[in-house]
Amino acid sequence: MHVQVRAYEPDRDKDAVLRIYREVGWCSKPEHAEAYAGLVGDGRTFVADLGGTAKCMVTTDLGAIQHGT
């Protein structure tokens, strides 16, 4: 199978990405799933698609780091 990196599509990918989050322990409560929608909607989000299913998700967002202030 070929891995395709593509833009996240909420209608297509939401369930698969929530499954990934549950598997790694980041989304263990119903309210976590609600917060997830805001996380992926704020930045640029991409998925690695394998066989028509998202297997990995990456999101980027603008930010600044202030170290030692």
N, CA and C atoms as a LAMMPS dump frame, in Angstrom:
ITEM: TIMESTEP
0
ITEM: NUMBER OF ATOMS
207
ITEM: BOX BOUNDS ff ff ff
-5.0000000000000000e+02 5.0000000000000000e+02
-5.0000000000000000e+02 5.0000000000000000e+02
-5.0000000000000000e+02 5.0000000000000000e+02
ITEM: ATOMS id mol type element x y z
1 1 1 N 0.822 -1.175 0
2 1 2 C 0 0 0
3 1 3 C 0.872 1.247 0
4 2 1 N 0.319 2.296 -0.517
5 2 2 C 1.015 3.565 -0.621
6 2 3 C 0.462 4.546 0.414
7 3 1 N 1.34 5.229 1.134
8 3 2 C 0.924 6.243 2.092
9 3 3 C 0.798 7.571 1.362
10 4 1 N -0.328 8.227 1.553
11 4 2 C -0.564 9.536 0.954
12 4 3 C -0.707 10.553 2.08
13 5 1 N 0.057 11.649 2.003
14 5 2 C -0.107 12.738 2.947
15 5 3 C -1.038 13.743 2.294
16 6 1 N -2.099 14.093 3.011
17 6 2 C -3.099 15.005 2.454
18 6 3 C -3.689 15.856 3.563
19 7 1 N -4.395 16.908 3.156
20 7 2 C -5.057 17.771 4.128
21 7 3 C -6.134 16.992 4.875
22 8 1 N -6.265 17.294 6.146
23 8 2 C -7.294 16.707 6.995
24 8 3 C -8.67 17.132 6.489
25 9 1 N -9.57 16.166 6.382
26 9 2 C -10.952 16.416 5.986
27 9 3 C -11.845 15.962 7.151
28 10 1 N -12.451 16.92 7.88
29 10 2 C -13.206 16.55 9.084
30 10 3 C -14.25 15.457 8.87
31 11 1 N -15.044 15.561 7.829
32 11 2 C -16.09 14.549 7.617
33 11 3 C -15.506 13.167 7.354
34 12 1 N -14.368 13.133 6.724
35 12 2 C -13.741 11.863 6.345
36 12 3 C -12.844 11.3 7.448
37 13 1 N -12.154 12.167 8.187
38 13 2 C -11.056 11.732 9.045
39 13 3 C -11.31 11.804 10.55
40 14 1 N -12.367 12.482 10.966
41 14 2 C -12.567 12.711 12.4
42 14 3 C -12.586 11.419 13.211
43 15 1 N -13.352 10.438 12.786
44 15 2 C -13.45 9.184 13.554
45 15 3 C -12.113 8.468 13.639
46 16 1 N -11.367 8.45 12.537
47 16 2 C -10.067 7.77 12.531
48 16 3 C -9.081 8.473 13.456
49 17 1 N -9.074 9.798 13.436
50 17 2 C -8.146 10.536 14.284
51 17 3 C -8.539 10.413 15.752
52 18 1 N -9.835 10.422 16.055
53 18 2 C -10.26 10.189 17.442
54 18 3 C -9.84 8.801 17.914
55 19 1 N -9.892 7.821 17.025
56 19 2 C -9.43 6.468 17.374
57 19 3 C -7.941 6.493 17.718
58 20 1 N -7.151 7.192 16.923
59 20 2 C -5.715 7.307 17.19
60 20 3 C -5.501 7.956 18.557
61 21 1 N -6.223 9.049 18.835
62 21 2 C -6.085 9.74 20.113
63 21 3 C -6.452 8.821 21.276
64 22 1 N -7.5 8.014 21.114
65 22 2 C -7.879 7.079 22.183
66 22 3 C -6.792 6.016 22.374
67 23 1 N -6.226 5.519 21.288
68 23 2 C -5.204 4.471 21.381
69 23 3 C -3.971 4.929 22.144
70 24 1 N -3.609 6.196 22.01
71 24 2 C -2.42 6.692 22.702
72 24 3 C -2.74 7.313 24.057
73 25 1 N -4.034 7.318 24.441
74 25 2 C -4.428 7.797 25.751
75 25 3 C -4.669 9.293 25.852
76 26 1 N -4.778 9.996 24.74
77 26 2 C -4.993 11.452 24.768
78 26 3 C -6.461 11.822 24.781
79 27 1 N -7.331 10.882 24.532
80 27 2 C -8.759 11.189 24.407
81 27 3 C -9.541 10.096 25.122
82 28 1 N -9.488 10.112 26.454
83 28 2 C -10.112 9.03 27.214
84 28 3 C -11.487 9.387 27.767
85 29 1 N -11.891 10.659 27.646
86 29 2 C -13.191 11.09 28.156
87 29 3 C -13.963 11.792 27.045
88 30 1 N -15.295 11.764 27.096
89 30 2 C -16.099 12.416 26.051
90 30 3 C -15.754 13.89 25.852
91 31 1 N -15.459 14.605 26.938
92 31 2 C -15.129 16.019 26.794
93 31 3 C -13.802 16.241 26.068
94 32 1 N -12.934 15.237 26.082
95 32 2 C -11.691 15.334 25.32
96 32 3 C -11.993 15.385 23.825
97 33 1 N -12.965 14.601 23.375
98 33 2 C -13.327 14.586 21.959
99 33 3 C -13.839 15.949 21.521
100 34 1 N -14.552 16.651 22.402
101 34 2 C -15.034 17.991 22.071
102 34 3 C -13.874 18.962 21.917
103 35 1 N -12.89 18.876 22.783
104 35 2 C -11.72 19.756 22.715
105 35 3 C -10.906 19.476 21.462
106 36 1 N -10.885 18.24 21.036
107 36 2 C -10.142 17.839 19.842
108 36 3 C -10.562 18.648 18.615
109 37 1 N -11.855 18.904 18.471
110 37 2 C -12.359 19.635 17.308
111 37 3 C -11.716 21.01 17.223
112 38 1 N -11.518 21.66 18.354
113 38 2 C -10.854 22.96 18.362
114 38 3 C -9.382 22.852 18.032
115 39 1 N -8.741 21.799 18.474
116 39 2 C -7.313 21.606 18.218
117 39 3 C -7.02 21.514 16.726
118 40 1 N -7.736 20.673 16.034
119 40 2 C -7.44 20.487 14.611
120 40 3 C -7.995 21.606 13.751
121 41 1 N -8.929 22.391 14.282
122 41 2 C -9.499 23.471 13.5
123 41 3 C -8.703 24.762 13.547
124 42 1 N -7.766 24.886 14.491
125 42 2 C -7.03 26.131 14.663
126 42 3 C -5.819 26.274 13.753
127 43 1 N -5.264 25.199 13.303
128 43 2 C -4.045 25.282 12.506
129 43 3 C -4.193 24.584 11.176
130 44 1 N -3.057 24.291 10.566
131 44 2 C -3.05 23.497 9.338
132 44 3 C -2.889 22.05 9.767
133 45 1 N -3.773 21.19 9.309
134 45 2 C -3.775 19.799 9.752
135 45 3 C -3.67 18.866 8.555
136 46 1 N -2.826 17.852 8.696
137 46 2 C -2.596 16.874 7.639
138 46 3 C -2.714 15.475 8.221
139 47 1 N -3.061 14.523 7.378
140 47 2 C -3.093 13.127 7.791
141 47 3 C -2.242 12.292 6.836
142 48 1 N -1.736 11.181 7.372
143 48 2 C -1.108 10.16 6.544
144 48 3 C -2.192 9.118 6.308
145 49 1 N -2.574 8.961 5.064
146 49 2 C -3.668 8.082 4.666
147 49 3 C -3.077 6.792 4.121
148 50 1 N -3.498 5.674 4.68
149 50 2 C -3.055 4.366 4.22
150 50 3 C -4.291 3.525 3.959
151 51 1 N -4.519 3.186 2.727
152 51 2 C -5.674 2.366 2.371
153 51 3 C -7 3.069 2.576
154 52 1 N -7.015 4.403 2.474
155 52 2 C -8.255 5.145 2.612
156 52 3 C -8.61 5.548 4.028
157 53 1 N -7.702 5.29 4.992
158 53 2 C -7.952 5.624 6.389
159 53 3 C -6.79 6.417 6.956
160 54 1 N -7.105 7.468 7.704
161 54 2 C -6.055 8.249 8.365
162 54 3 C -5.383 7.391 9.43
163 55 1 N -4.055 7.29 9.372
164 55 2 C -3.287 6.503 10.344
165 55 3 C -2.433 7.386 11.244
166 56 1 N -2.26 8.649 10.842
167 56 2 C -1.454 9.594 11.606
168 56 3 C -1.967 10.99 11.303
169 57 1 N -1.903 11.894 12.287
170 57 2 C -2.345 13.262 12.08
171 57 3 C -1.277 14.211 12.6
172 58 1 N -1.051 15.285 11.852
173 58 2 C -0.105 16.326 12.252
174 58 3 C -0.814 17.65 12.117
175 59 1 N -0.693 18.493 13.136
176 59 2 C -1.27 19.822 13.057
177 59 3 C -0.209 20.851 13.408
178 60 1 N -0.236 21.962 12.721
179 60 2 C 0.708 23.044 12.999
180 60 3 C -0.087 24.287 13.354
181 61 1 N 0.516 25.136 14.146
182 61 2 C -0.144 26.374 14.538
183 61 3 C 0.935 27.411 14.815
184 62 1 N 0.607 28.664 14.59
185 62 2 C 1.545 29.732 14.909
186 62 3 C 1.685 29.838 16.407
187 63 1 N 2.862 30.215 16.835
188 63 2 C 3.079 30.374 18.269
189 63 3 C 4.406 31.052 18.531
190 64 1 N 4.639 31.381 19.76
191 64 2 C 5.89 31.992 20.193
192 64 3 C 6.305 31.347 21.498
193 65 1 N 7.612 31.22 21.679
194 65 2 C 8.15 30.657 22.904
195 65 3 C 8.968 31.747 23.591
196 66 1 N 8.67 31.985 24.845
197 66 2 C 9.439 32.945 25.635
198 66 3 C 10.175 32.15 26.7
199 67 1 N 11.469 32.074 26.555
200 67 2 C 12.279 31.271 27.46
201 67 3 C 13.099 32.198 28.361
202 68 1 N 13.051 31.954 29.635
203 68 2 C 13.863 32.702 30.585
204 68 3 C 13.401 34.121 30.83
205 69 1 N 12.11 34.376 30.639
206 69 2 C 11.624 35.736 30.887
207 69 3 C 10.99 35.851 32.241
